[in-house]
Amino acid sequence: MPESHPSQYWEHFSHVADIGVRGYGHSLADSFEQTALAMTAVICDPTLVQPQKAVNINCEATDNELLLVQWLNALIYEMSVQGMLFSRFQIEISGLKLMAVAYGEPVDQKRHMPTVEVKGATYTELKVGQQEDGVWLAQCIVDV
């Protein structure tokens, strides 16, 4: 990562049919938060989503990579069932258990102008780990 980059941010990366989401952070939880923001940014501009309603999400997995997929798929489920978009996250990871609060609001077609629907987080390009510089990386491909 270049020196000019902050140590906590998100980005997209290319994939043949779908889109990659990647998050960086000071901690594992921060990288999961940034990956969730990257996923929201696949759908719309996350700065347009007001953090008005809180939704609790709990996940558990056998390793950090599977925990990332569980986390993103839980968010996708809540987006679908509740008709919401999320823009802020408070995540606590203890061992292989994730406890989170996602903040967002109901989809407003005119204001949010969603471009695609994310159908699921996949195991493709799945990677979670701490880099040599100490920054955590979490990434996978999401099916759109």
C-alpha positions in Angstrom: 0.0 0.0 0.0 1.5 3.4 -1.0 2.5 5.7 1.9 -0.2 8.3 0.9 -3.1 5.8 1.5 -4.8 5.9 4.9 -4.7 2.6 6.7 -8.5 2.3 6.8 -10.4 2.4 3.5 -12.3 0.3 1.0 -12.0 -0.3 -2.7 -13.4 -2.4 -5.6 -11.4 -4.7 -7.8 -12.1 -6.2 -11.2 -13.5 -9.6 -11.7 -14.8 -11.1 -15.0 -18.6 -11.3 -14.2 -19.0 -9.8 -10.7 -17.2 -7.3 -8.5 -14.6 -7.6 -5.9 -14.9 -5.8 -2.5 -11.9 -5.1 -0.4 -11.5 -3.4 3.0 -8.4 -2.3 4.9 -8.2 -1.4 8.6 -6.2 -1.2 11.8 -7.9 -4.3 13.1 -9.8 -7.3 11.7 -13.1 -5.6 12.7 -12.1 -2.4 10.8 -11.3 -4.4 7.7 -14.7 -6.1 7.8 -16.4 -2.7 8.3 -14.6 -1.3 5.2 -15.5 -4.4 3.2 -19.2 -3.8 4.1 -18.9 -0.2 3.0 -17.4 -1.4 -0.3 -20.3 -3.7 -0.8 -22.8 -0.8 -0.2 -20.8 1.2 -2.7 -21.5 -1.5 -5.3 -25.2 -0.6 -4.9 -25.1 3.2 -4.4 -23.0 6.0 -2.9 -22.7 5.1 0.8 -22.6 8.8 1.8 -26.3 9.1 0.7 -27.4 6.4 3.2 -28.4 7.9 6.5 -27.6 5.7 9.6 -31.2 6.1 11.0 -32.0 2.5 12.0 -29.9 -0.1 13.9 -29.9 -3.8 13.0 -28.1 -6.3 15.1 -26.1 -9.0 13.3 -24.3 -12.0 14.8 -22.2 -14.5 12.9 -19.9 -17.4 13.7 -17.5 -19.4 11.5 -14.6 -21.8 11.6 -12.0 -19.2 10.3 -11.8 -15.5 9.5 -12.3 -15.9 5.8 -15.6 -17.8 6.3 -16.5 -15.2 8.9 -16.2 -12.5 6.3 -18.5 -14.3 3.9 -21.0 -15.0 6.8 -20.9 -11.3 7.7 -21.5 -10.0 4.2 -24.2 -12.5 3.5 -26.0 -11.6 6.7 -25.9 -7.9 5.6 -27.3 -8.9 2.2 -30.0 -10.9 3.9 -31.0 -7.9 6.1 -30.9 -5.5 3.0 -33.3 -7.8 1.2 -35.7 -8.7 4.0 -35.8 -5.1 5.5 -35.5 -3.2 2.2 -32.5 -1.3 3.6 -29.1 0.0 2.8 -26.4 0.3 5.4 -23.6 3.0 5.8 -22.2 2.6 9.3 -21.1 -0.4 11.2 -19.9 -1.2 14.8 -18.2 -4.6 14.8 -16.7 -6.6 17.6 -14.9 -9.8 16.8 -14.1 -12.2 19.6 -12.4 -15.3 18.4 -14.5 -16.5 15.5 -17.7 -14.8 16.6 -18.8 -11.5 15.1 -21.3 -9.2 16.9 -22.3 -6.1 14.9 -24.7 -3.3 14.7 -25.4 -2.1 11.1 -26.9 1.4 10.7 -28.9 2.4 7.7 -32.3 3.3 6.3 -34.9 2.0 3.9 -34.1 2.2 0.2 -35.2 5.4 -1.4 -35.1 4.8 -5.2 -34.9 8.5 -6.1 -32.2 9.5 -3.5 -30.1 6.4 -3.4 -30.4 5.5 -7.1 -29.4 1.8 -6.6 -27.6 0.5 -9.6 -27.4 -3.3 -8.9 -28.6 -5.8 -6.4 -25.9 -7.8 -4.6 -27.0 -11.4 -4.4 -24.3 -12.9 -2.3 -20.7 -12.9 -1.1 -18.7 -15.7 -2.6 -15.6 -17.7 -1.8 -13.9 -16.4 -5.0 -10.8 -14.4 -4.3 -11.6 -14.8 -0.6 -8.7 -13.5 1.6 -8.5 -12.2 5.1 -5.2 -11.5 6.9 -2.8 -9.0 8.4 -0.3 -7.6 5.9 3.4 -7.0 6.5 2.7 -3.4 7.4 0.3 -4.5 10.1 -2.8 -3.4 8.2 -5.7 -5.9 8.0 -7.1 -6.9 4.6 -10.5 -8.5 3.9 -11.8 -9.2 0.4 -14.0 -11.4 -1.7 -16.1 -11.3 -4.9 -19.8 -10.4 -4.6 -22.3 -11.8 -7.0 -24.4 -9.0 -8.7 
